[in-house]
Amino acid sequence: MLGFIRQQEKKVALRLLAWQYQRQNMPLPAIAELEKQAAHLVDDAHRIARERGQNVVAIIKELVADIRKDR
């Protein structure tokens, strides 16, 4: 069950990343690179959630917003 949830979180992160790239009129990186970024976001979100006791999906959204600001 945990693997299924993690996969769903990665899918959400992937969609959020793609949406952010499109919103900024930036070309989408290769799918492999997007998947790598999404997996990294989910891992970071879980680490932050453990430290802060927050919701993982909310943290993923925050991290994607931070990425957008950095580009």
C-alpha positions, 0 to 999 in steps of 0.5 A: 500500500505504501508503494502505491501512495508514493507512486501517486505522490510522484504522479502529483509532483510530476503534473505540478512540475509540468504545469509550472514549466508550461505556465512559465512558457519553458520547454518541458525537460525529457520525461526521465528528467521530470520523473527524477525531479518529481521523485526528488520532490517527494523524497524531500517532502517526506523528509520535511513532513517528518521534521515538521509534522505537515501534510506531504502533498502541501509540502510538494506544492510548496517545493514546486513553487520554490522551484518556480521562483528559482528558475 
